[in-house]
């Protein structure tokens, strides 16, 4: 991955490219501020988001690679149980 990190005066921005062409790379702000995410490529449909640490010296690229959360939430949604609290 080729990456560039910069501060626009208000927030950290990043450009991430999987093919070396930063002109067509993904431009994202920090997820905790912008909630931006995008697929690395249209073919793989793997979404990424970014975090910037250490005054712009460290870029964290976060990708959801599995369906564990969907699996767990489906089980939780399909299950129910009445709980009672007794003194």
C-alpha positions in Angstrom: 0.0 0.0 0.0 1.2 3.5 -0.8 0.0 6.1 1.7 0.2 9.8 2.3 -0.8 11.5 5.5 -1.4 15.3 5.8 -3.1 17.8 8.1 -5.4 20.3 6.3 -5.3 22.7 9.2 -8.4 21.1 10.9 -8.0 17.4 10.6 -5.7 14.6 9.4 -6.4 13.3 5.9 -4.9 10.3 4.2 -4.6 8.9 0.7 -4.3 5.1 0.4 -3.5 3.3 -2.9 -3.3 -0.4 -3.4 -1.9 -0.1 -7.0 0.7 2.7 -6.5 -1.4 5.4 -8.2 -2.1 8.0 -5.5 -4.1 10.2 -8.0 -6.8 7.5 -7.9 -6.3 6.5 -4.3 -8.8 6.5 -1.5 -8.9 9.8 0.4 -10.2 9.4 4.0 -10.3 11.3 7.2 -9.9 9.8 10.6 -12.8 7.4 11.3 -13.4 8.7 14.8 -14.1 12.1 13.4 -15.5 11.5 10.0 -16.9 8.0 10.0 -15.6 7.6 6.5 -14.7 4.3 5.0 -14.3 3.0 1.5 -13.5 -0.3 -0.4 -9.8 -0.9 -1.3 -11.0 -1.9 -4.8 -14.4 -2.5 -6.3 -13.4 -6.1 -7.0 -12.6 -7.2 -3.4 -15.2 -5.0 -1.7 -13.2 -4.9 1.5 -13.9 -1.7 3.3 -11.1 0.2 5.2 -11.0 3.1 7.5 -8.0 4.9 9.0 -6.7 6.3 12.2 -3.8 8.7 12.5 -1.5 8.5 15.6 1.7 10.2 16.9 1.1 13.6 15.3 0.8 12.1 11.8 3.8 9.8 12.0 1.7 6.6 12.3 -1.1 5.6 10.0 -3.4 2.7 11.0 -5.4 1.1 8.3 -8.4 -0.8 9.7 -10.2 -3.5 7.6 -13.1 -5.8 8.5 -12.0 -9.1 7.1 -14.5 -11.4 8.6 -18.2 -11.9 9.3 -17.9 -12.8 13.0 -19.9 -9.7 14.1 -22.7 -10.5 11.7 -22.7 -14.1 12.9 -22.9 -13.2 16.6 -25.6 -10.5 16.1 -27.7 -13.0 14.0 -27.6 -15.5 16.9 -28.5 -12.7 19.4 -31.3 -11.4 17.3 -32.7 -14.9 16.8 -32.6 -15.8 20.5 -34.7 -14.5 23.3 -35.0 -15.2 26.9 -37.1 -13.6 29.6 -35.0 -12.6 32.5 -36.5 -12.1 36.0 -34.8 -10.5 38.9 -35.6 -11.9 42.3 -34.8 -10.3 45.6 
